[in-house]
Amino acid sequence: MSSLHLELIHQAAAGVAHRAPPLLFIHGAYSSASCWQVNFLPWFAAQGYDCWALSLEGHGHSDGKAWLAAVSIDDYVANVGQAIRQIGSLPVLIGHSMGGFVAQQYLQQHSAAGLVLLASVPHTGLAASTWRLFQQAPDVLIGLNMFQSGRQSPAVGDLRHMLFSDDAPANAVAWMAANSQVESLRAIMDMSMVSPFSRTQLRLPTLLLGGEHDHLVSAAEVRQMGTALNLPAEILPAMAHMMMLDTRWQQVAQRIDQWLQQHLMT
């Protein structure tokens, strides 16, 4: 089996390691593994977790930038499989936004120790959120489309409105502006063409988290996803889309840590 070069950042557990599976963080659209390096990787490593963060094909320092527009969700699923083979044991998948959708697709044919979905694109794809944005926040939708088309770089003010809480630190929003990239058009289409009647099953411990102030994946859409998957959906107060970078990122990390200790410690 031929393999691409995929950026896989490793931060080993500090001090005494937990008897827990490794954690594999999967970023969302327009991002890369580096979004986890700012806060989550050092925080979870300090709690004793073996941490890994993957840059999907065409993102970060992974191969694929030359053919990014044609990369599919199935390709991203294959990237996750390659990363897990490199890690060498079944991890807990922690997927944000598009990364959560990719993780769900991976789990239709493969296994993991557990799953954490952060502001995840639902298993039914992007159609519902796109229609909501068209009706309620067309400026957000236009901004995303302008960036994707390469006609406009994301301005700090626009990113704050789209992805962050109003009180997000200026340096966090500026970091996102400096580290964003275009997404695969094919992957966006793959997520947009999913049947609204799509069904999926997650047969593993799963934590589903949404943000009260998330413009891209609304709290209502996270609750609907929870109902469809027979999972409790937890909506974090005052939280926006970029949960690993936003003002209250540590509350997200602490909730994940609490859940891991309850469900996956040996």
N, C-alpha and C positions, 0 to 999 in steps of 0.2 A: 504494500500500500504506500503510494507516494505521499509525502507530507510537505506542506508549505512551511515556511518559517513563520511562526506565530509568536508574537510578543507575549510572554507569560511571566509576569512579575511575581516573585516569591518573597514573602516576608515571613521568616520562621518565627515560631512562638518564642517569646521572651521569657526567661526564667523557667519555672516549672510548667511544662506543657500539659494542657488538658488531655484527658483520655476521651477525645472527641474526634470526629472525622475532620479532615481538612476542609477549608472553606474556599470555594471557587466563585469569585465575583465576576459577573458578566454585565458589561456596560450597556447603555441604551444607544439610540441613534444619535448621530452627530458628535459622538464622544469616543473615548478609548479607555484602556485600562488605567490611564493616569488619573482619571477622576476618583479612583478609590485610594490613590496614594496620599492624597491631601490629608484625609482624616481617618478613613475606615481601616486601611491596612495597618498603620501603626497602632491604632486603638485596639483592634482585635488581636493583633500579635501580643500586645502588652497584657491582654487578658488570658493569654496562654493558647491561642489558636494558631494553627499552621495555615497561613493565608496565601492565596494565589489570585491573581487578577489577569484576565485574558483580554487582549486586544483582538477583536474579530477581524477576519480577512479584510484588508483594505483600510484598516484603522491603526492609529498609533504607529508602531514600528513593525507591524506585521506586513507580510507580502500582500499584494493585491491592489495597491493604489491605482495601478495602470488599468485595471479592469473592474474597478469598484462598481461602476454603474450596472454591471451585469451580474453582480454577486447576489445570490438568492438566499432566502431564509434557510433552505436546505443546506447551502454551503456553510452558513453560520452554525447550523446544527452539527455538521461534520467538524467544524472548528472546535466545538465544545468536546466532541468525542476525542479528537486528537489531544486536546489539553488534558483530559482525564486520563488518557493512556500515559501521558508524560508524568502526571502526578503520581500515578501508580496505585491509587486506592480510590474508592468511591467517595466523593466529596459531598458536602452540602452545597447546592447551587443557590447563589444569591443573585437574582436577576433584576435589573432595573429597567423599567419601560420596555423598549424593544428587547432587551436582554431577558426580561421575564417571559416574553412571548417565545423567544428562542428556546429558553429552558423548558417551557411546557411542550414545545414540539419535540425536543430531544427526548423527553420522558415518555413519549408515546411508544417508543421502541427500545428505550434503554432505562437503566436504573441509576439512582443516586441515593445518598444517605438521607437527604432531606431537601426541602425547597423553601426558599424565602422569596416572595414576590414583592417588590417595592415599586409602587406606582406603575404596575405592569400593564402593558397592552393586553387586553383580555384575549381569551382563546378565540373569540369571535372577530378579532382583528380591529382595524382602525375605523371602520365605516361609521359607527355610532358617534365616536368622539369627533370625527371630521365633520359630520352633519351638525353636531352641537356647536362646534367652533364656528361653522359657517353662519349659524343663526345668532349665536350669542357673543362671539368674540372674533369677528372676521379679521380684525387687525392682527391677532395672533396667527391665524391661518395664512394671511398674506405675508407676514414676516417670515414664517417658516418656508413658504414657497419661494420667496425672493432669495433667501439664503441658499436653499437647495438648488436653485437655478444658477447660482453663482453671480447674480446681479447685485447682491448687497451683502456685505459682511454684517454679522450681528452686532448691533450697538449695545453698549452696556445698559442703557435705559430700557431698551426693548427686551433684552435678556432678563432683566430683573422682573419685568411685567410677565413675561412668558413662563419663566422657570423657577423664580425665587419668591420668597416672602418679601413683603415691603420693607422689613427690617433686616434683610440679609446683609452681611458685611460687604462693604464695597470691594474688598480684595477677593472675596469668593466669586462675585459676579464678574469682576475683571478677569479672574483666572479662567472662568468659563468662556468669556469672549475671546481670550487668547488661545484657547485650546479646543475650540470647536472645529468641526470639519463637515463637509457635505456627506450625505448618506447615500447608500446604494439605491438608485431609483427602482431597480428590480425588487429589492427587499421591501421597499415601501409599497410597491404594487402588490407584492405577495400578501402583505398584511391588510391591504385595502380590499382585496378580492375574496376574503374569507366569507363563507356563508353565515348569515346571522343565526342560522339554525345549527351551526357547528356544535358538536358535542365532544367533550374530552373527559378523561378520568385521570385523577392524580392519586395513585395508590401508595403514597408515602407521606410522612409528616410534612405538613405545609403551613407556613405562616403567610398571611395575606395582609399587606399594609397599604393604605392609601393616605393621601394628604387632604386635609380640609380645604385648603386653598389651591389645589392643583388645577391649573387651567387645561392641561393636556389630557390627563386621565382623571376625570372628576371623581369625587367621593361617591356619587350616585352610581357611576360605572363600576367602581370597585365593589360596591355593595351588590350590584347585579351580578357581577362575576362570582362573588362569594356564594350567592344564592344558587347560581347555575352549577357551581362545583361542590356545593354542600360544604362550604367552608365558612367559618366566622370571618368577617371582614372587619379589620380594626382601622379606624380613621383617626389619624394623628392630628390633634388640634394645631391650628396655625401653621401647618406644614404645607409647602409647595412641592413642585415636581422633583427638583434636584435634592433629594433627601440626604445624600451623602456630603453635600456641600453647604446646605442651607443653615440658617441660624441655629436651629434646634437639632442638628445632625446627631449630637450625642444622645438625645432621647431615643432616636431611631436605633442607634447602635446598642444602647442599653436594653431596649425591648427585644432585639434580636438575641442578644446574649442571654437574657432571661429565658427566652423560648428555647434556645439551644440547650441550656442547662436542664430545663424541664423535660425535654423530649429526646435528646440525643446523647446525653452523657452516659458513659459506661462505668 
